[in-house]
Amino acid sequence: MAEDSIATQYLTFVLDEEVFAVDVARVREILELNNITKVPQVPDFMRGVINLRGCVVPVIDLRLKFGMQETAQTVNTCIIVVEVEMDGESIVLGALADSVQEVIEMESSQIEAAPHIGTHLNTEFIRGMGKHDGGFVMILDIDRVFSGAELVAVQG
């Protein structure tokens, strides 16, 4: 390992058979999927809200946000509770995932720039493509997944 190469830990999860990752420093916890309360007149990708120890937390369907089919509920479906930064303020969101895989460690040398073709996902959301176990992992820039207006809409 090169001395100037810094390793970062990422939580990997699956959406529509594709592997994504988010910096573990942004992950608060992982919850079983249960009791999402629907909220009227919100963007389609917002599935509703949950009560997390007395706090109302919006739950986002990342599949819908990324132009995929709506997340189907299975025994592996879970909510990844993350912190998103908007205008210097920290916002807590729940993100639906088909399943959570593992925490991996990747050095910057293992991460390449996101391609502008070959993915149905808007590449501005992708920090890079990581190489792991012979495949690729799309590393999300969680702060760029939602626009300021969308975050205001999900906050209520």
Steps between C-alpha positions, in 0.01 A plus 500: 500500500641836399547744785308778323204276412216539746254215547133577559234262623179466299172326572398301194138436411298373206244678283357302208793255500758781482742562786522851644702639788485793736768627736439335840568834669165615355306191617328525837337157511320230304139417580260223406227618266179561693219751545571777253228764530401640161500877458279673239630734230868410514732395216444144371834379633400586858334192646396672825638553848601285796520571871860452607519535876258792498640669188314510168733371227407516128549171312617518139475223240838528328381268223231752400743791537741322265234412239464133597188305596357564848667301778309180572482395862692180579656357816826676401351844429628753751529870573848652508484809721747758365602859567488733201654849498301790354618860536712406799207330672483128575180322393419142602335283234409136466591339167335175393736228378425154362764367737813606685813302423808593700741771602800512268819704512625663182801714428474793262712303251217244474246765398461630145295789367139415416437435130262733319351212299387148576307581817138605535598699807578871481878498542503820708371279786796263465827589674672219311509133406683280745658167415407228747500118477540505122205733445408864527329689778333835430606734779228757560559861590205501740496881525445531124225239465235756592468863399440765762136532387448123534648498850273787601202305356581183696562696819148640481 
